[in-house]
Amino acid sequence: MISYLKGILSEIQKLGNQRVIITIEVNQIGYDVQVTPRLLTLLPPFGEPVHIHTHLQVREDQMVLFGFNSRPERDLFRQLVSVSGIGPQMAMAMLDTLGLQELVQSVVAGNIRVLSRTPGVGAKTAERIVLELKTKLSEWRQQTGLAQAPLAGPAPSIQEEVEMTLLALGYTTGEIVQALQAVGQNTALPKSADTEDWIREAIAWLSR
């Protein structure tokens, strides 16, 4: 019903439990839109124009607008909530924890461990997501061109060992994800490099 909003960013509310509401003024009407905390880093300053893709959830007792930075992100949200047992809040949490590219890659690759990083998403839920969406997202990724933008980071064959080692050293999951992406983007280290090389470069980045 409401595909997107173009207007002025007028307010940001952080409600706790990773719920963030932004208010967009469009033709003197303020629309409250729930977005991920991750999206906050991409928003313009207050009073500046903003363009948000939206999904309208209608229930008997309320209507909620969910907002996304891009159409593919909004479409992925819709795929997630089509899975039995996956509500909009869990879908938003998965997008916030993993981001568009890593979330799609994890489902297509059947990586239960990565999907389970999201608080509230256990192994059984992750398995159900893979079972219902693996083929759909593989085809959708090709159609949208997302497959042409591989994730920075180690190859899947060594990623788990790298992450488990860094976790054992006391780093958080969020820190590890940021470090591996940064190392992959900012160094000439090949994705298939030795596990020890990725660990060493990640620790160097985290120790800056």
C-alpha positions as CSV (number, residue, x, y, z in Angstrom):
1,M,0.0,0.0,0.0
2,I,2.8,2.4,0.8
3,S,5.9,1.5,-1.2
4,Y,8.2,4.2,-0.1
5,L,8.3,7.6,1.6
6,K,10.2,10.7,0.4
7,G,10.3,13.5,2.9
8,I,12.2,15.3,5.7
9,L,13.8,13.4,8.6
10,S,12.2,15.1,11.6
11,E,12.7,12.8,14.6
12,I,14.5,9.6,15.8
13,Q,13.3,7.6,18.8
14,K,15.3,4.7,20.3
15,L,12.8,2.6,22.2
16,G,15.0,-0.1,23.5
17,N,15.2,-3.8,22.5
18,Q,16.9,-2.6,19.3
19,R,13.7,-0.8,18.2
20,V,14.2,2.5,16.5
21,I,11.4,4.7,15.2
22,I,12.1,7.6,12.7
23,T,9.5,10.2,11.8
24,I,9.5,11.4,8.2
25,E,7.5,14.5,7.3
26,V,5.8,14.2,3.9
27,N,3.5,17.1,2.9
28,Q,3.1,18.2,6.5
29,I,2.2,14.7,7.7
30,G,4.6,12.8,10.0
31,Y,4.9,9.1,9.3
32,D,6.4,6.9,12.1
33,V,8.6,4.2,10.6
34,Q,10.4,1.4,12.4
35,V,13.9,0.9,11.1
36,T,17.0,-1.1,12.2
37,P,19.7,0.5,14.3
38,R,22.0,-0.3,11.4
39,L,20.1,2.1,9.2
40,L,20.7,5.0,11.5
41,T,24.3,5.3,10.2
42,L,22.9,5.9,6.7
43,L,20.4,8.6,7.5
44,P,21.0,12.3,6.7
45,P,21.0,15.1,9.3
46,F,17.6,16.3,10.7
47,G,15.8,18.5,8.3
48,E,17.4,16.9,5.2
49,P,15.5,14.8,2.6
50,V,15.3,11.1,3.1
51,H,14.0,8.2,0.9
52,I,12.9,5.1,2.7
53,H,11.3,2.0,1.2
54,T,8.5,0.7,3.4
55,H,6.4,-2.3,4.2
56,L,3.0,-1.7,5.9
57,Q,1.9,-4.4,8.4
58,V,-1.8,-4.2,9.1
59,R,-3.3,-5.9,12.1
60,E,-6.7,-5.6,13.8
61,D,-5.3,-3.4,16.6
62,Q,-2.5,-1.5,14.8
63,M,-0.7,-0.6,11.6
64,V,3.1,-0.5,11.5
65,L,5.4,0.9,8.8
66,F,8.8,-0.8,8.6
67,G,11.5,1.1,6.7
68,F,14.5,-0.1,4.7
69,N,17.4,1.5,2.9
70,S,16.7,-0.3,-0.4
71,R,14.1,-2.2,-2.3
72,P,16.1,-5.5,-2.1
73,E,16.3,-5.2,1.7
74,R,12.6,-4.6,1.9
75,D,11.9,-7.6,-0.4
76,L,14.2,-9.8,1.7
77,F,12.2,-8.7,4.8
78,R,9.0,-9.9,3.1
79,Q,10.6,-13.2,2.2
80,L,11.6,-13.7,5.9
81,V,8.2,-13.0,7.3
82,S,6.7,-15.5,4.9
83,V,8.5,-18.3,6.8
84,S,6.3,-19.9,9.5
85,G,7.2,-18.6,13.0
86,I,9.2,-15.5,11.7
87,G,7.5,-12.3,12.7
88,P,8.5,-8.8,11.6
89,Q,10.5,-8.0,14.7
90,M,12.7,-11.2,14.2
91,A,13.1,-10.4,10.5
92,M,14.2,-6.8,11.4
93,A,16.6,-8.2,14.0
94,M,18.2,-10.5,11.4
95,L,18.7,-7.7,9.0
96,D,20.2,-5.6,11.7
97,T,22.6,-8.3,12.9
98,L,23.8,-9.6,9.5
99,G,22.9,-7.0,6.9
100,L,21.5,-7.8,3.4
101,Q,24.4,-9.5,1.8
102,E,25.5,-11.7,4.6
103,L,22.0,-12.7,5.5
104,V,21.2,-13.8,1.9
105,Q,24.6,-15.6,1.6
106,S,24.1,-17.4,4.9
107,V,20.6,-18.7,3.8
108,V,21.8,-19.8,0.4
109,A,24.9,-21.5,1.9
110,G,22.8,-23.1,4.6
111,N,25.0,-21.6,7.3
112,I,22.9,-22.2,10.4
113,R,25.6,-20.9,12.8
114,V,25.8,-17.5,11.2
115,L,22.0,-17.2,11.1
116,S,21.8,-18.1,14.8
117,R,23.9,-15.0,15.6
118,T,20.7,-13.1,15.8
119,P,19.3,-13.0,19.4
120,G,16.2,-15.2,19.5
121,V,17.0,-17.2,16.4
122,G,17.9,-20.7,17.5
123,A,19.2,-23.6,15.4
124,K,15.7,-25.0,14.6
125,T,14.5,-21.6,13.5
126,A,17.5,-21.1,11.3
127,E,17.1,-24.5,9.8
128,R,13.5,-23.7,8.9
129,I,14.5,-20.4,7.2
130,V,17.1,-22.3,5.1
131,L,14.6,-25.1,4.2
132,E,12.0,-22.6,3.1
133,L,14.1,-19.9,1.5
134,K,17.4,-21.4,0.2
135,T,16.2,-22.0,-3.3
136,K,14.0,-18.9,-3.5
137,L,16.8,-16.6,-2.3
138,S,19.3,-18.2,-4.6
139,E,17.1,-17.4,-7.6
140,W,16.2,-14.0,-6.3
141,R,19.8,-13.1,-5.7
142,Q,20.6,-13.8,-9.3
143,Q,17.7,-11.8,-10.6
144,T,18.5,-8.7,-8.5
145,G,22.3,-8.8,-9.2
146,L,23.2,-9.3,-5.5
147,A,25.4,-12.3,-6.5
148,Q,27.7,-9.8,-8.3
149,A,28.7,-8.2,-5.0
150,P,30.4,-10.8,-2.9
151,L,31.0,-10.2,0.8
152,A,34.4,-9.1,2.0
153,G,35.9,-11.7,4.3
154,P,37.4,-15.1,4.4
155,A,36.2,-18.0,2.2
156,P,33.3,-20.0,3.7
157,S,35.6,-23.0,4.2
158,I,37.7,-21.2,6.8
159,Q,35.3,-18.6,8.1
160,E,34.0,-20.7,11.0
161,E,37.5,-21.5,12.3
162,V,38.5,-17.9,12.1
163,E,35.4,-16.7,13.9
164,M,35.6,-19.4,16.6
165,T,39.2,-18.6,17.3
166,L,38.5,-14.9,17.7
167,L,35.5,-15.6,19.9
168,A,37.8,-17.7,22.1
169,L,40.1,-14.7,22.4
170,G,37.3,-12.7,23.9
171,Y,36.1,-10.6,20.9
172,T,32.4,-10.1,20.4
173,T,30.5,-11.3,17.4
174,G,29.9,-7.8,16.3
175,E,33.6,-6.9,16.6
176,I,34.6,-10.0,14.6
177,V,32.1,-9.3,11.8
178,Q,33.4,-5.7,11.4
179,A,37.0,-6.7,11.6
180,L,36.7,-9.4,8.9
181,Q,34.8,-7.1,6.6
182,A,37.3,-4.3,7.1
183,V,40.3,-6.6,6.5
184,G,38.7,-8.0,3.4
185,Q,38.0,-4.6,2.0
186,N,41.2,-2.8,3.0
187,T,43.9,-5.4,2.4
188,A,45.1,-7.6,-0.5
189,L,44.6,-10.7,1.6
190,P,42.9,-13.4,-0.6
191,K,39.6,-14.9,0.6
192,S,41.3,-18.3,0.5
193,A,44.3,-17.3,2.6
194,D,45.4,-19.4,5.6
195,T,43.2,-19.2,8.7
196,E,46.2,-17.8,10.6
197,D,46.6,-14.9,8.2
198,W,43.0,-13.9,8.6
199,I,43.2,-14.2,12.4
200,R,46.4,-12.1,12.5
201,E,45.0,-9.4,10.3
202,A,41.7,-9.3,12.2
203,I,43.5,-9.0,15.6
204,A,45.7,-6.2,14.1
205,W,42.6,-4.3,13.0
206,L,40.8,-4.8,16.3
207,S,43.9,-3.6,18.2
208,R,44.2,-0.3,16.4
